[in-house]
């Protein structure tokens, strides 16, 4: 009896407060996912720092952040792709190929800044190739990018003759700025990474494009029947991935002063791992940009933490794999309990 | 008479099944004597399919019992039902399209010879049956290469190979042409002669009459009439199917608001899919009903008008003076909206919030306005529609998946109302919706019509069409079989038109 007494009152107050409580409801649903991995990251740093206090040196921590930049930026784009139920396996070679093109332009005498912009544009072009192939041939992007993975690799190796490209004169403003550390501590590339994370988080949640990505990923059929231009949104997302790969590659040239022929070849699995550890589900409809950044940091902390403990670095690969599985299992458990809570609420409502 | 001596094969007592707030079966009972073809007919949502699924062990009843030859049985899985000799041929095909006919016939019980799966054994075991069904196809070819009618026969053969005692046929001929249907009926009669008992579910009453011995009519989850076919007529069945409906379910038409320029949608000779030369005009301020059996072309027509399907010929003029939209995106931008029949699959993003879903069209489809997504504006939109449509939800931040069917449908309608559509296409909007929400949706349709929108309303429930529509267009096998005035038509005429494509002879000339 009390239940029936309460139900209408609750319904009434919730409609009245509905408009205001909406954002808080969404935050209530979504914040924990990022909070979970964030706590995991902090615990990990604390544990390693407790055993090896040298690890907590800010210079070391920021180096870890700096090291994650190039793959980390790729993982931000991958969040969009998983959110729209697509994937791009060619990211590593888009990164490499764009870097090679930018470096070759620098070798040819172009202004490094213009070469960087050209590298980004070239990345966009590669993304456009992926997108157009996928949409016009009606192939899933996983197939298309499996093919372009090797195509970009081949073309890149043809372009650089299989050798590292070293742009001349790494003392110009481009190289010095990109490899600089502010106050001798914070790498510039890390700042770019963080800014890009904030920007892409904003784009995903506060723009029409981001809305469409989530809508299409959530239910492509319903999206189509709501008039959302599915193909266009998928194309845009794949191009965005290319732009990010181009940016990452061009910055890498400025950061290292060279691009090795195999650099980037093994990026894709780490990138996807970071996105998944961060809490983006493979089922689409939702993605967390901050989560991907934190996921990438977790992978990097494991890698450098293992070195601090004097364990053979090759073990870090094994641990990273284990972390992926642990992260997904924990995520499932959290999801299961949330679902049960939601069902219980629903039952009370009815 | 004879039935008193022969024990019943199947006896179902007081079955109850609820899905959420919707009662599919409400104390249904059914007795099937052995060796007869027993037809079950009823309107959509009358509980036929649920009954079949319970007998096949796919769905568990909330109450009631099933007696097989007088003994109480529990069919807790399809396997358990199969073991007890119940075979079912589903309306939708459940074959593996990539695999061969033989592989499909012997799924999960492949015959072995010397420990290996033997196609020869399969051939031997199925040859005679396939001959009898008149299924003359390459049994090694993948099923997807067969026509739909042939696939249906493969499905039937698969079930018959299990030698069921009770064979359930859920609209088995919905995809068959006339010749295939006749062959199917010949096979069914032969099976009956061999002592197989059959439960036959169909919409097509003439066929029910052609094949069945006994008929049960269901309505609202109850069995209302069970009699020998010989003692029944089609009008009697139709009356039993419809029953006495409450008139007050349908709100009276609202006075049309004065609109300066009445708008028109003209469809001129549209062909495509099963459609053949469809032409009609719909004006703003009227509700035009679309009626037809599954596969008669109603969904195709709505798809063409909404731009998700291509017309092969013909044209249309929309209120904005332009032709058929080429995509759903174009349709949405031109103020044409579609509320799809399957809202969970085609209308909603279930894992997203009410707020997110109501923004689908405004944010997702339109290109006017800011490229930013403002949660504040989205909240305002959601609050507006929640209030206007009386959507029952804890907050705009609740997941749509947690809403009841009726409220989910209101979210789908709400997302379209946000763009003030000029043409509203509704594909069976009250399917699986409880009575209260139905009435609200009816009111909404009236309201949209009064606001000068052009409303095309498809439904599988006759009372809805009659109670709500100014005119009803009836499609039969892809052609426009007739047009009747909504309020003056009687159930019988309409049902006759829908089921046969022709007017009943008695009432024929009076209405045209």
Interface residues (C-beta under 8 A of the other chain):
Chain A: X10 X11 X14 X15 X17 X18 X19 X20 X21 X22 X23 X24 X25 X26 X28 X29 X205 X206 X207 X208 X209 X210 X211 X212 X214 X215 X218 X219 X221 X222 X223 X224 X225 X226 X227 X228 X229 X285 X286 X342 X345 X346 X349 X350
Chain B: X20 X21 X306 X308 X327 X328 X329 X330 X331 X332 X333 X338 X340 X345 X346 X347 X348 X349 X350 X351 X352 X353 X355 X356 X359 X360 X361 X363 X364 X365 X366 X370 X371 X372 X373 X374 X375 X378 X379 X380 X382 X383 X386 X387 X392 X393 X394 X395 X396 X397 X398 X399 X402 X404 X415
